[in-house]
């Protein structure tokens, strides 16, 4: 059970970092056209799309990735709480 929790928690952390890197890549021209950028696009955009549907951009700033990362952190905290209840 501990191993499962550790794997899921680590996966959520890695995905959060992938989202952060994907967001930062938007600041550099042609970064998303690289092979790393295309890989991150393929794994990050499906998760970000529902947030973008409900959260409009504020001028030129898209805050949906911040909400997406926050939701991942909440999921990680919820996972920890469930694990503590089971133990």
PDB file of N, CA, C and O in Angstrom:
ATOM      1  N   UNK A   1       0.822  -1.189   0.000  1.00  0.00           N
ATOM      2  CA  UNK A   1       0.000   0.000   0.000  1.00  0.00           C
ATOM      3  C   UNK A   1       0.872   1.261   0.000  1.00  0.00           C
ATOM      4  O   UNK A   1       0.567   2.243  -0.678  1.00  0.00           O
ATOM      5  N   UNK A   2       1.950   1.214   0.765  1.00  0.00           N
ATOM      6  CA  UNK A   2       2.861   2.354   0.818  1.00  0.00           C
ATOM      7  C   UNK A   2       3.509   2.575  -0.548  1.00  0.00           C
ATOM      8  O   UNK A   2       3.682   3.714  -0.983  1.00  0.00           O
ATOM      9  N   UNK A   3       3.860   1.494  -1.210  1.00  0.00           N
ATOM     10  CA  UNK A   3       4.473   1.598  -2.534  1.00  0.00           C
ATOM     11  C   UNK A   3       3.513   2.252  -3.533  1.00  0.00           C
ATOM     12  O   UNK A   3       3.919   3.106  -4.322  1.00  0.00           O
ATOM     13  N   UNK A   4       2.256   1.852  -3.496  1.00  0.00           N
ATOM     14  CA  UNK A   4       1.254   2.436  -4.390  1.00  0.00           C
ATOM     15  C   UNK A   4       1.109   3.932  -4.134  1.00  0.00           C
ATOM     16  O   UNK A   4       1.058   4.726  -5.074  1.00  0.00           O
ATOM     17  N   UNK A   5       1.044   4.314  -2.857  1.00  0.00           N
ATOM     18  CA  UNK A   5       0.952   5.734  -2.525  1.00  0.00           C
ATOM     19  C   UNK A   5       2.169   6.488  -3.038  1.00  0.00           C
ATOM     20  O   UNK A   5       2.028   7.559  -3.627  1.00  0.00           O
ATOM     21  N   UNK A   6       3.356   5.947  -2.825  1.00  0.00           N
ATOM     22  CA  UNK A   6       4.573   6.615  -3.266  1.00  0.00           C
ATOM     23  C   UNK A   6       4.615   6.763  -4.784  1.00  0.00           C
ATOM     24  O   UNK A   6       5.029   7.805  -5.293  1.00  0.00           O
ATOM     25  N   UNK A   7       4.195   5.743  -5.503  1.00  0.00           N
ATOM     26  CA  UNK A   7       4.196   5.795  -6.967  1.00  0.00           C
ATOM     27  C   UNK A   7       3.209   6.858  -7.457  1.00  0.00           C
ATOM     28  O   UNK A   7       3.548   7.659  -8.327  1.00  0.00           O
ATOM     29  N   UNK A   8       1.994   6.872  -6.908  1.00  0.00           N
ATOM     30  CA  UNK A   8       0.992   7.849  -7.327  1.00  0.00           C
ATOM     31  C   UNK A   8       1.405   9.272  -6.958  1.00  0.00           C
ATOM     32  O   UNK A   8       1.223  10.197  -7.750  1.00  0.00           O
ATOM     33  N   UNK A   9       1.956   9.448  -5.772  1.00  0.00           N
ATOM     34  CA  UNK A   9       2.401  10.763  -5.348  1.00  0.00           C
ATOM     35  C   UNK A   9       3.544  11.270  -6.219  1.00  0.00           C
ATOM     36  O   UNK A   9       3.568  12.440  -6.603  1.00  0.00           O
ATOM     37  N   UNK A  10       4.483  10.392  -6.528  1.00  0.00           N
ATOM     38  CA  UNK A  10       5.603  10.767  -7.395  1.00  0.00           C
ATOM     39  C   UNK A  10       5.114  11.087  -8.804  1.00  0.00           C
ATOM     40  O   UNK A  10       5.602  12.032  -9.425  1.00  0.00           O
ATOM     41  N   UNK A  11       4.168  10.323  -9.311  1.00  0.00           N
ATOM     42  CA  UNK A  11       3.625  10.571 -10.652  1.00  0.00           C
ATOM     43  C   UNK A  11       2.934  11.934 -10.709  1.00  0.00           C
ATOM     44  O   UNK A  11       3.082  12.659 -11.693  1.00  0.00           O
ATOM     45  N   UNK A  12       2.189  12.287  -9.674  1.00  0.00           N
ATOM     46  CA  UNK A  12       1.529  13.593  -9.650  1.00  0.00           C
ATOM     47  C   UNK A  12       2.549  14.722  -9.569  1.00  0.00           C
ATOM     48  O   UNK A  12       2.367  15.768 -10.192  1.00  0.00           O
ATOM     49  N   UNK A  13       3.617  14.520  -8.810  1.00  0.00           N
ATOM     50  CA  UNK A  13       4.667  15.543  -8.729  1.00  0.00           C
ATOM     51  C   UNK A  13       5.377  15.723 -10.062  1.00  0.00           C
ATOM     52  O   UNK A  13       5.629  16.850 -10.488  1.00  0.00           O
ATOM     53  N   UNK A  14       5.697  14.629 -10.713  1.00  0.00           N
ATOM     54  CA  UNK A  14       6.370  14.701 -12.016  1.00  0.00           C
ATOM     55  C   UNK A  14       5.465  15.385 -13.038  1.00  0.00           C
ATOM     56  O   UNK A  14       5.929  16.198 -13.838  1.00  0.00           O
ATOM     57  N   UNK A  15       4.187  15.059 -13.010  1.00  0.00           N
ATOM     58  CA  UNK A  15       3.257  15.691 -13.953  1.00  0.00           C
ATOM     59  C   UNK A  15       3.126  17.183 -13.670  1.00  0.00           C
ATOM     60  O   UNK A  15       3.018  17.977 -14.604  1.00  0.00           O
ATOM     61  N   UNK A  16       3.135  17.576 -12.402  1.00  0.00           N
ATOM     62  CA  UNK A  16       3.094  19.002 -12.069  1.00  0.00           C
ATOM     63  C   UNK A  16       4.314  19.718 -12.630  1.00  0.00           C
ATOM     64  O   UNK A  16       4.191  20.814 -13.177  1.00  0.00           O
ATOM     65  N   UNK A  17       5.485  19.113 -12.503  1.00  0.00           N
ATOM     66  CA  UNK A  17       6.696  19.711 -13.054  1.00  0.00           C
ATOM     67  C   UNK A  17       6.649  19.749 -14.577  1.00  0.00           C
ATOM     68  O   UNK A  17       7.143  20.698 -15.186  1.00  0.00           O
ATOM     69  N   UNK A  18       6.065  18.738 -15.193  1.00  0.00           N
ATOM     70  CA  UNK A  18       5.924  18.746 -16.655  1.00  0.00           C
ATOM     71  C   UNK A  18       5.035  19.912 -17.083  1.00  0.00           C
ATOM     72  O   UNK A  18       5.320  20.568 -18.085  1.00  0.00           O
ATOM     73  N   UNK A  19       3.971  20.175 -16.344  1.00  0.00           N
ATOM     74  CA  UNK A  19       3.105  21.315 -16.654  1.00  0.00           C
ATOM     75  C   UNK A  19       3.854  22.632 -16.501  1.00  0.00           C
ATOM     76  O   UNK A  19       3.713  23.529 -17.331  1.00  0.00           O
ATOM     77  N   UNK A  20       4.645  22.749 -15.449  1.00  0.00           N
ATOM     78  CA  UNK A  20       5.414  23.986 -15.233  1.00  0.00           C
ATOM     79  C   UNK A  20       6.403  24.203 -16.372  1.00  0.00           C
ATOM     80  O   UNK A  20       6.525  25.316 -16.883  1.00  0.00           O
ATOM     81  N   UNK A  21       7.101  23.159 -16.769  1.00  0.00           N
ATOM     82  CA  UNK A  21       8.057  23.273 -17.879  1.00  0.00           C
ATOM     83  C   UNK A  21       7.329  23.625 -19.165  1.00  0.00           C
ATOM     84  O   UNK A  21       7.804  24.453 -19.943  1.00  0.00           O
ATOM     85  N   UNK A  22       6.182  23.006 -19.395  1.00  0.00           N
ATOM     86  CA  UNK A  22       5.390  23.294 -20.593  1.00  0.00           C
ATOM     87  C   UNK A  22       4.960  24.759 -20.616  1.00  0.00           C
ATOM     88  O   UNK A  22       5.001  25.399 -21.667  1.00  0.00           O
ATOM     89  N   UNK A  23       4.556  25.287 -19.484  1.00  0.00           N
ATOM     90  CA  UNK A  23       4.140  26.682 -19.401  1.00  0.00           C
ATOM     91  C   UNK A  23       5.327  27.608 -19.671  1.00  0.00           C
ATOM     92  O   UNK A  23       5.202  28.586 -20.409  1.00  0.00           O
ATOM     93  N   UNK A  24       6.464  27.301 -19.077  1.00  0.00           N
ATOM     94  CA  UNK A  24       7.653  28.143 -19.276  1.00  0.00           C
ATOM     95  C   UNK A  24       8.153  28.096 -20.714  1.00  0.00           C
ATOM     96  O   UNK A  24       8.761  29.055 -21.189  1.00  0.00           O
ATOM     97  N   UNK A  25       7.904  26.995 -21.405  1.00  0.00           N
ATOM     98  CA  UNK A  25       8.326  26.892 -22.805  1.00  0.00           C
ATOM     99  C   UNK A  25       7.599  27.888 -23.694  1.00  0.00           C
ATOM    100  O   UNK A  25       8.085  28.220 -24.775  1.00  0.00           O
ATOM    101  N   UNK A  26       6.446  28.368 -23.257  1.00  0.00           N
ATOM    102  CA  UNK A  26       5.710  29.341 -24.067  1.00  0.00           C
ATOM    103  C   UNK A  26       6.433  30.688 -24.112  1.00  0.00           C
ATOM    104  O   UNK A  26       6.133  31.516 -24.972  1.00  0.00           O
ATOM    105  N   UNK A  27       7.361  30.914 -23.221  1.00  0.00           N
ATOM    106  CA  UNK A  27       8.106  32.175 -23.206  1.00  0.00           C
ATOM    107  C   UNK A  27       9.241  32.193 -24.222  1.00  0.00           C
ATOM    108  O   UNK A  27       9.780  33.257 -24.528  1.00  0.00           O
ATOM    109  N   UNK A  28       9.606  31.041 -24.740  1.00  0.00           N
ATOM    110  CA  UNK A  28      10.734  30.947 -25.671  1.00  0.00           C
ATOM    111  C   UNK A  28      10.219  30.613 -27.066  1.00  0.00           C
ATOM    112  O   UNK A  28       9.453  29.664 -27.234  1.00  0.00           O
ATOM    113  N   UNK A  29      10.635  31.389 -28.073  1.00  0.00           N
ATOM    114  CA  UNK A  29      10.155  31.132 -29.433  1.00  0.00           C
ATOM    115  C   UNK A  29      10.590  29.753 -29.936  1.00  0.00           C
ATOM    116  O   UNK A  29      11.732  29.341 -29.731  1.00  0.00           O
ATOM    117  N   UNK A  30       9.701  29.071 -30.574  1.00  0.00           N
ATOM    118  CA  UNK A  30       9.925  27.763 -31.200  1.00  0.00           C
ATOM    119  C   UNK A  30      10.285  26.655 -30.224  1.00  0.00           C
ATOM    120  O   UNK A  30      10.709  25.586 -30.663  1.00  0.00           O
ATOM    121  N   UNK A  31      10.139  26.859 -28.933  1.00  0.00           N
ATOM    122  CA  UNK A  31      10.471  25.805 -27.968  1.00  0.00           C
ATOM    123  C   UNK A  31       9.455  24.661 -28.027  1.00  0.00           C
ATOM    124  O   UNK A  31       9.810  23.498 -27.830  1.00  0.00           O
ATOM    125  N   UNK A  32       8.206  24.994 -28.296  1.00  0.00           N
ATOM    126  CA  UNK A  32       7.185  23.941 -28.339  1.00  0.00           C
ATOM    127  C   UNK A  32       7.244  23.126 -29.628  1.00  0.00           C
ATOM    128  O   UNK A  32       6.594  22.085 -29.731  1.00  0.00           O
ATOM    129  N   UNK A  33       8.016  23.587 -30.608  1.00  0.00           N
ATOM    130  CA  UNK A  33       8.164  22.818 -31.848  1.00  0.00           C
ATOM    131  C   UNK A  33       9.276  21.773 -31.729  1.00  0.00           C
ATOM    132  O   UNK A  33       9.420  20.929 -32.614  1.00  0.00           O
ATOM    133  N   UNK A  34      10.054  21.816 -30.663  1.00  0.00           N
ATOM    134  CA  UNK A  34      11.110  20.815 -30.478  1.00  0.00           C
ATOM    135  C   UNK A  34      10.478  19.481 -30.098  1.00  0.00           C
ATOM    136  O   UNK A  34       9.281  19.411 -29.819  1.00  0.00           O
ATOM    137  N   UNK A  35      11.278  18.435 -30.089  1.00  0.00           N
ATOM    138  CA  UNK A  35      10.739  17.112 -29.751  1.00  0.00           C
ATOM    139  C   UNK A  35      10.259  17.072 -28.301  1.00  0.00           C
ATOM    140  O   UNK A  35       9.245  16.439 -28.003  1.00  0.00           O
ATOM    141  N   UNK A  36      10.977  17.742 -27.398  1.00  0.00           N
ATOM    142  CA  UNK A  36      10.542  17.799 -25.998  1.00  0.00           C
ATOM    143  C   UNK A  36       9.240  18.591 -25.899  1.00  0.00           C
ATOM    144  O   UNK A  36       8.325  18.201 -25.173  1.00  0.00           O
ATOM    145  N   UNK A  37       9.161  19.698 -26.629  1.00  0.00           N
ATOM    146  CA  UNK A  37       7.954  20.508 -26.629  1.00  0.00           C
ATOM    147  C   UNK A  37       6.745  19.757 -27.165  1.00  0.00           C
ATOM    148  O   UNK A  37       5.647  19.876 -26.622  1.00  0.00           O
ATOM    149  N   UNK A  38       6.938  18.996 -28.213  1.00  0.00           N
ATOM    150  CA  UNK A  38       5.839  18.207 -28.770  1.00  0.00           C
ATOM    151  C   UNK A  38       5.392  17.113 -27.808  1.00  0.00           C
ATOM    152  O   UNK A  38       4.200  16.829 -27.694  1.00  0.00           O
ATOM    153  N   UNK A  39       6.353  16.498 -27.115  1.00  0.00           N
ATOM    154  CA  UNK A  39       6.001  15.478 -26.125  1.00  0.00           C
ATOM    155  C   UNK A  39       5.195  16.101 -24.987  1.00  0.00           C
ATOM    156  O   UNK A  39       4.164  15.563 -24.583  1.00  0.00           O
ATOM    157  N   UNK A  40       5.670  17.239 -24.471  1.00  0.00           N
ATOM    158  CA  UNK A  40       4.950  17.903 -23.385  1.00  0.00           C
ATOM    159  C   UNK A  40       3.573  18.382 -23.834  1.00  0.00           C
ATOM    160  O   UNK A  40       2.618  18.343 -23.059  1.00  0.00           O
ATOM    161  N   UNK A  41       3.469  18.832 -25.080  1.00  0.00           N
ATOM    162  CA  UNK A  41       2.166  19.227 -25.612  1.00  0.00           C
ATOM    163  C   UNK A  41       1.208  18.042 -25.621  1.00  0.00           C
ATOM    164  O   UNK A  41       0.038  18.181 -25.267  1.00  0.00           O
ATOM    165  N   UNK A  42       1.703  16.888 -26.023  1.00  0.00           N
ATOM    166  CA  UNK A  42       0.829  15.711 -26.110  1.00  0.00           C
ATOM    167  C   UNK A  42       0.364  15.218 -24.742  1.00  0.00           C
ATOM    168  O   UNK A  42      -0.706  14.618 -24.643  1.00  0.00           O
ATOM    169  N   UNK A  43       1.147  15.457 -23.684  1.00  0.00           N
ATOM    170  CA  UNK A  43       0.706  14.985 -22.367  1.00  0.00           C
ATOM    171  C   UNK A  43       0.042  16.086 -21.531  1.00  0.00           C
ATOM    172  O   UNK A  43      -0.718  15.778 -20.614  1.00  0.00           O
ATOM    173  N   UNK A  44       0.312  17.349 -21.827  1.00  0.00           N
ATOM    174  CA  UNK A  44      -0.229  18.446 -21.009  1.00  0.00           C
ATOM    175  C   UNK A  44      -1.529  19.031 -21.548  1.00  0.00           C
ATOM    176  O   UNK A  44      -2.423  19.363 -20.769  1.00  0.00           O
ATOM    177  N   UNK A  45      -1.649  19.162 -22.851  1.00  0.00           N
ATOM    178  CA  UNK A  45      -2.846  19.793 -23.427  1.00  0.00           C
ATOM    179  C   UNK A  45      -4.146  19.065 -23.101  1.00  0.00           C
ATOM    180  O   UNK A  45      -5.142  19.734 -22.822  1.00  0.00           O
ATOM    181  N   UNK A  46      -4.195  17.724 -23.121  1.00  0.00           N
ATOM    182  CA  UNK A  46      -5.467  17.080 -22.758  1.00  0.00           C
ATOM    183  C   UNK A  46      -5.923  17.406 -21.333  1.00  0.00           C
ATOM    184  O   UNK A  46      -7.122  17.476 -21.063  1.00  0.00           O
ATOM    185  N   UNK A  47      -4.971  17.603 -20.429  1.00  0.00           N
ATOM    186  CA  UNK A  47      -5.327  17.951 -19.051  1.00  0.00           C
ATOM    187  C   UNK A  47      -5.712  19.422 -18.932  1.00  0.00           C
ATOM    188  O   UNK A  47      -6.608  19.759 -18.159  1.00  0.00           O
ATOM    189  N   UNK A  48      -5.055  20.301 -19.679  1.00  0.00           N
ATOM    190  CA  UNK A  48      -5.321  21.733 -19.586  1.00  0.00           C
ATOM    191  C   UNK A  48      -6.595  22.158 -20.312  1.00  0.00           C
ATOM    192  O   UNK A  48      -7.197  23.171 -19.955  1.00  0.00           O
ATOM    193  N   UNK A  49      -7.008  21.408 -21.311  1.00  0.00           N
ATOM    194  CA  UNK A  49      -8.165  21.786 -22.140  1.00  0.00           C
ATOM    195  C   UNK A  49      -9.444  22.021 -21.327  1.00  0.00           C
ATOM    196  O   UNK A  49     -10.092  23.045 -21.538  1.00  0.00           O
ATOM    197  N   UNK A  50      -9.842  21.133 -20.414  1.00  0.00           N
ATOM    198  CA  UNK A  50     -11.072  21.409 -19.643  1.00  0.00           C
ATOM    199  C   UNK A  50     -10.972  22.685 -18.807  1.00  0.00           C
ATOM    200  O   UNK A  50     -11.962  23.402 -18.656  1.00  0.00           O
ATOM    201  N   UNK A  51      -9.800  22.974 -18.268  1.00  0.00           N
ATOM    202  CA  UNK A  51      -9.631  24.201 -17.485  1.00  0.00           C
ATOM    203  C   UNK A  51      -9.756  25.430 -18.373  1.00  0.00           C
ATOM    204  O   UNK A  51     -10.315  26.446 -17.958  1.00  0.00           O
ATOM    205  N   UNK A  52      -9.242  25.342 -19.585  1.00  0.00           N
ATOM    206  CA  UNK A  52      -9.316  26.483 -20.505  1.00  0.00           C
ATOM    207  C   UNK A  52     -10.740  26.741 -20.974  1.00  0.00           C
ATOM    208  O   UNK A  52     -11.085  27.873 -21.312  1.00  0.00           O
ATOM    209  N   UNK A  53     -11.570  25.704 -20.998  1.00  0.00           N
ATOM    210  CA  UNK A  53     -12.967  25.895 -21.392  1.00  0.00           C
ATOM    211  C   UNK A  53     -13.727  26.732 -20.370  1.00  0.00           C
ATOM    212  O   UNK A  53     -14.594  27.526 -20.735  1.00  0.00           O
ATOM    213  N   UNK A  54     -13.398  26.555 -19.078  1.00  0.00           N
ATOM    214  CA  UNK A  54     -14.165  27.213 -18.026  1.00  0.00           C
ATOM    215  C   UNK A  54     -13.517  28.475 -17.474  1.00  0.00           C
ATOM    216  O   UNK A  54     -14.195  29.296 -16.856  1.00  0.00           O
ATOM    217  N   UNK A  55     -12.217  28.642 -17.687  1.00  0.00           N
ATOM    218  CA  UNK A  55     -11.515  29.804 -17.151  1.00  0.00           C
ATOM    219  C   UNK A  55     -11.035  30.663 -18.312  1.00  0.00           C
ATOM    220  O   UNK A  55     -10.097  30.286 -19.015  1.00  0.00           O
ATOM    221  N   UNK A  56     -11.666  31.811 -18.520  1.00  0.00           N
ATOM    222  CA  UNK A  56     -11.238  32.668 -19.638  1.00  0.00           C
ATOM    223  C   UNK A  56      -9.900  33.335 -19.318  1.00  0.00           C
ATOM    224  O   UNK A  56      -9.585  33.564 -18.150  1.00  0.00           O
ATOM    225  N   UNK A  57      -9.116  33.647 -20.349  1.00  0.00           N
ATOM    226  CA  UNK A  57      -7.854  34.353 -20.094  1.00  0.00           C
ATOM    227  C   UNK A  57      -8.112  35.781 -19.630  1.00  0.00           C
ATOM    228  O   UNK A  57      -9.096  36.411 -20.017  1.00  0.00           O
ATOM    229  N   UNK A  58      -7.214  36.270 -18.803  1.00  0.00           N
ATOM    230  CA  UNK A  58      -7.297  37.653 -18.327  1.00  0.00           C
ATOM    231  C   UNK A  58      -6.377  38.501 -19.191  1.00  0.00           C
ATOM    232  O   UNK A  58      -5.189  38.644 -18.901  1.00  0.00           O
ATOM    233  N   UNK A  59      -6.930  39.052 -20.239  1.00  0.00           N
ATOM    234  CA  UNK A  59      -6.113  39.795 -21.201  1.00  0.00           C
ATOM    235  C   UNK A  59      -5.214  38.822 -21.953  1.00  0.00           C
ATOM    236  O   UNK A  59      -5.698  37.925 -22.644  1.00  0.00           O
ATOM    237  N   UNK A  60      -3.913  39.001 -21.816  1.00  0.00           N
ATOM    238  CA  UNK A  60      -2.946  38.115 -22.470  1.00  0.00           C
ATOM    239  C   UNK A  60      -2.463  37.003 -21.546  1.00  0.00           C
ATOM    240  O   UNK A  60      -1.599  36.215 -21.930  1.00  0.00           O
ATOM    241  N   UNK A  61      -3.011  36.928 -20.328  1.00  0.00           N
ATOM    242  CA  UNK A  61      -2.540  35.959 -19.342  1.00  0.00           C
ATOM    243  C   UNK A  61      -3.553  34.836 -19.204  1.00  0.00           C
ATOM    244  O   UNK A  61      -4.734  35.072 -18.947  1.00  0.00           O
ATOM    245  N   UNK A  62      -3.076  33.619 -19.378  1.00  0.00           N
ATOM    246  CA  UNK A  62      -3.905  32.424 -19.216  1.00  0.00           C
ATOM    247  C   UNK A  62      -3.626  31.847 -17.833  1.00  0.00           C
ATOM    248  O   UNK A  62      -2.541  31.327 -17.576  1.00  0.00           O
ATOM    249  N   UNK A  63      -4.623  31.943 -16.938  1.00  0.00           N
ATOM    250  CA  UNK A  63      -4.417  31.444 -15.583  1.00  0.00           C
ATOM    251  C   UNK A  63      -4.884  30.001 -15.402  1.00  0.00           C
ATOM    252  O   UNK A  63      -4.770  29.450 -14.307  1.00  0.00           O
ATOM    253  N   UNK A  64      -5.402  29.390 -16.451  1.00  0.00           N
ATOM    254  CA  UNK A  64      -5.880  28.013 -16.328  1.00  0.00           C
ATOM    255  C   UNK A  64      -4.775  27.027 -15.934  1.00  0.00           C
ATOM    256  O   UNK A  64      -5.063  26.091 -15.188  1.00  0.00           O
ATOM    257  N   UNK A  65      -3.525  27.183 -16.392  1.00  0.00           N
ATOM    258  CA  UNK A  65      -2.492  26.251 -15.915  1.00  0.00           C
ATOM    259  C   UNK A  65      -2.235  26.360 -14.410  1.00  0.00           C
ATOM    260  O   UNK A  65      -1.904  25.364 -13.766  1.00  0.00           O
ATOM    261  N   UNK A  66      -2.385  27.554 -13.850  1.00  0.00           N
ATOM    262  CA  UNK A  66      -2.205  27.712 -12.407  1.00  0.00           C
ATOM    263  C   UNK A  66      -3.282  26.933 -11.666  1.00  0.00           C
ATOM    264  O   UNK A  66      -2.999  26.259 -10.675  1.00  0.00           O
ATOM    265  N   UNK A  67      -4.513  27.025 -12.147  1.00  0.00           N
ATOM    266  CA  UNK A  67      -5.618  26.294 -11.528  1.00  0.00           C
ATOM    267  C   UNK A  67      -5.413  24.786 -11.711  1.00  0.00           C
ATOM    268  O   UNK A  67      -5.725  24.004 -10.812  1.00  0.00           O
ATOM    269  N   UNK A  68      -4.896  24.381 -12.863  1.00  0.00           N
ATOM    270  CA  UNK A  68      -4.646  22.965 -13.113  1.00  0.00           C
ATOM    271  C   UNK A  68      -3.576  22.423 -12.160  1.00  0.00           C
ATOM    272  O   UNK A  68      -3.731  21.330 -11.615  1.00  0.00           O
ATOM    273  N   UNK A  69      -2.508  23.170 -11.958  1.00  0.00           N
ATOM    274  CA  UNK A  69      -1.454  22.741 -11.034  1.00  0.00           C
ATOM    275  C   UNK A  69      -1.993  22.712  -9.608  1.00  0.00           C
ATOM    276  O   UNK A  69      -1.684  21.802  -8.839  1.00  0.00           O
ATOM    277  N   UNK A  70      -2.796  23.707  -9.260  1.00  0.00           N
ATOM    278  CA  UNK A  70      -3.408  23.727  -7.934  1.00  0.00           C
ATOM    279  C   UNK A  70      -4.299  22.504  -7.726  1.00  0.00           C
ATOM    280  O   UNK A  70      -4.304  21.920  -6.642  1.00  0.00           O
ATOM    281  N   UNK A  71      -5.044  22.115  -8.746  1.00  0.00           N
ATOM    282  CA  UNK A  71      -5.911  20.934  -8.619  1.00  0.00           C
ATOM    283  C   UNK A  71      -5.088  19.660  -8.477  1.00  0.00           C
ATOM    284  O   UNK A  71      -5.482  18.744  -7.754  1.00  0.00           O
ATOM    285  N   UNK A  72      -3.940  19.594  -9.165  1.00  0.00           N
ATOM    286  CA  UNK A  72      -3.062  18.434  -8.988  1.00  0.00           C
ATOM    287  C   UNK A  72      -2.530  18.363  -7.559  1.00  0.00           C
ATOM    288  O   UNK A  72      -2.462  17.284  -6.970  1.00  0.00           O
ATOM    289  N   UNK A  73      -2.157  19.504  -7.009  1.00  0.00           N
ATOM    290  CA  UNK A  73      -1.663  19.529  -5.623  1.00  0.00           C
ATOM    291  C   UNK A  73      -2.775  19.144  -4.649  1.00  0.00           C
ATOM    292  O   UNK A  73      -2.516  18.456  -3.662  1.00  0.00           O
ATOM    293  N   UNK A  74      -3.994  19.571  -4.909  1.00  0.00           N
ATOM    294  CA  UNK A  74      -5.120  19.155  -4.073  1.00  0.00           C
ATOM    295  C   UNK A  74      -5.341  17.653  -4.158  1.00  0.00           C
ATOM    296  O   UNK A  74      -5.618  17.003  -3.150  1.00  0.00           O
ATOM    297  N   UNK A  75      -5.219  17.102  -5.358  1.00  0.00           N
ATOM    298  CA  UNK A  75      -5.372  15.658  -5.530  1.00  0.00           C
ATOM    299  C   UNK A  75      -4.283  14.912  -4.766  1.00  0.00           C
ATOM    300  O   UNK A  75      -4.540  13.872  -4.159  1.00  0.00           O
ATOM    301  N   UNK A  76      -3.073  15.448  -4.802  1.00  0.00           N
ATOM    302  CA  UNK A  76      -1.980  14.818  -4.082  1.00  0.00           C
ATOM    303  C   UNK A  76      -2.238  14.871  -2.568  1.00  0.00           C
ATOM    304  O   UNK A  76      -1.979  13.895  -1.864  1.00  0.00           O
ATOM    305  N   UNK A  77      -2.741  15.995  -2.071  1.00  0.00           N
ATOM    306  CA  UNK A  77      -3.083  16.103  -0.654  1.00  0.00           C
ATOM    307  C   UNK A  77      -4.238  15.188  -0.274  1.00  0.00           C
ATOM    308  O   UNK A  77      -4.232  14.588   0.801  1.00  0.00           O
ATOM    309  N   UNK A  78      -5.224  15.082  -1.150  1.00  0.00           N
ATOM    310  CA  UNK A  78      -6.333  14.158  -0.899  1.00  0.00           C
ATOM    311  C   UNK A  78      -5.878  12.717  -0.878  1.00  0.00           C
ATOM    312  O   UNK A  78      -6.350  11.918  -0.069  1.00  0.00           O
ATOM    313  N   UNK A  79      -4.968  12.389  -1.762  1.00  0.00           N
ATOM    314  CA  UNK A  79      -4.405  11.042  -1.783  1.00  0.00           C
ATOM    315  C   UNK A  79      -3.684  10.749  -0.479  1.00  0.00           C
ATOM    316  O   UNK A  79      -3.804   9.649   0.060  1.00  0.00           O
ATOM    317  N   UNK A  80      -2.939  11.713   0.032  1.00  0.00           N
ATOM    318  CA  UNK A  80      -2.230  11.541   1.302  1.00  0.00           C
ATOM    319  C   UNK A  80      -3.218  11.370   2.453  1.00  0.00           C
ATOM    320  O   UNK A  80      -2.997  10.553   3.347  1.00  0.00           O
ATOM    321  N   UNK A  81      -4.311  12.141   2.434  1.00  0.00           N
ATOM    322  CA  UNK A  81      -5.316  12.031   3.491  1.00  0.00           C
ATOM    323  C   UNK A  81      -5.991  10.665   3.462  1.00  0.00           C
ATOM    324  O   UNK A  81      -6.216  10.059   4.510  1.00  0.00           O
ATOM    325  N   UNK A  82      -6.309  10.186   2.279  1.00  0.00           N
ATOM    326  CA  UNK A  82      -6.914   8.855   2.157  1.00  0.00           C
ATOM    327  C   UNK A  82      -5.952   7.789   2.646  1.00  0.00           C
ATOM    328  O   UNK A  82      -6.359   6.847   3.326  1.00  0.00           O
ATOM    329  N   UNK A  83      -4.691   7.928   2.310  1.00  0.00           N
ATOM    330  CA  UNK A  83      -3.696   6.965   2.741  1.00  0.00           C
ATOM    331  C   UNK A  83      -3.572   6.957   4.269  1.00  0.00           C
ATOM    332  O   UNK A  83      -3.467   5.892   4.878  1.00  0.00           O
ATOM    333  N   UNK A  84      -3.584   8.149   4.887  1.00  0.00           N
ATOM    334  CA  UNK A  84      -3.497   8.211   6.355  1.00  0.00           C
ATOM    335  C   UNK A  84      -4.719   7.570   7.011  1.00  0.00           C
ATOM    336  O   UNK A  84      -4.592   6.938   8.060  1.00  0.00           O
ATOM    337  N   UNK A  85      -5.900   7.723   6.407  1.00  0.00           N
ATOM    338  CA  UNK A  85      -7.101   7.111   6.970  1.00  0.00           C
ATOM    339  C   UNK A  85      -7.047   5.596   6.874  1.00  0.00           C
ATOM    340  O   UNK A  85      -7.523   4.896   7.768  1.00  0.00           O
ATOM    341  N   UNK A  86      -6.468   5.087   5.792  1.00  0.00           N
ATOM    342  CA  UNK A  86      -6.393   3.643   5.619  1.00  0.00           C
ATOM    343  C   UNK A  86      -5.349   2.995   6.517  1.00  0.00           C
ATOM    344  O   UNK A  86      -5.448   1.816   6.857  1.00  0.00           O
ATOM    345  N   UNK A  87      -4.354   3.775   6.893  1.00  0.00           N
ATOM    346  CA  UNK A  87      -3.303   3.224   7.750  1.00  0.00           C
ATOM    347  C   UNK A  87      -3.671   3.478   9.163  1.00  0.00           C
ATOM    348  O   UNK A  87      -2.932   3.100  10.072  1.00  0.00           O
TER     349      UNK A  87
END
